[in-house]
C-alpha cells in the first residue's frame, strides 16, 4: 500500500474549506485500495484580528469584497446547495457572525494529539455553518469537544492557557511564507500544492499523477 500525506491549510470560518474536505474524502475513498492517506490540518485565519467580531456575515463580506449583499446571498445559496449534496449542514451559513478562530485552531492542535483532529474540525464546521454558533466562544468550543467524547476539562485548560498558541502562529507563518494566500490549500507529500475546493475527480487524477511520479 502506497502512503500519501496531505497537509490541509484551512480556516474554520471558510465554507469552501468544509466543502473541500468533503470532496477530498470522496477522492480518498475512491483511492483507498491504492493509497493510505495521512491528513494533517494547519491553521489559517480569514479574520486574524478581533475587530468586526459579532458582525453579521453578509454586510461584513460585502464590505471586504466590495460586492452587494444580494450578490453574496446568491453565492452563499449556491454554496448551500453544493454542501447539501455532499451531506454537509450549511443551514445557517447566512445567519452566522464574523468571529475570530484562533482559539478554535488551538483546540484542533490539541485534538490532533487525541487522534481526533479531523473530527473536531468537522464538528466546528457544523457548529458555525449549520447552527450559526460563535466558534470563538469557549462554551461553544467545549460543546464541540464533548460531542466527540473528548475530555472537556483538559480542553478548558487549553483554552484558559496559551497552550498551542505558538504552534498555530508557526503554522500561519510557515504557509504564508510558502505562498498560501487562500484556503483551502493542500500540500501533497510535502511538495505538491493543490489550491481550492477541487472536485473529487480532479483530486483523484492529481493524486494518481503524484503517485506515479513518486514510484
Secondary structure as UniProt FT lines:
FT   STRAND          2..10
FT   TURN            12..13
FT   HELIX           15..30
FT   TURN            31..34
FT   STRAND          35..43
FT   TURN            46..47
FT   TURN            51..54
FT   HELIX           57..65
FT   HELIX           69..85
FT   TURN            86..87
FT   TURN            91..95
FT   HELIX           102..112
FT   TURN            113..115
FT   HELIX           117..125
FT   HELIX           126..130
FT   TURN            135..136
FT   HELIX           138..147
FT   TURN            148..149
FT   HELIX           152..159
FT   TURN            163..164
FT   HELIX           165..177
FT   TURN            178..179
FT   STRAND          185..188
FT   TURN            189..191
FT   STRAND          192..195
FT   HELIX           200..214
//
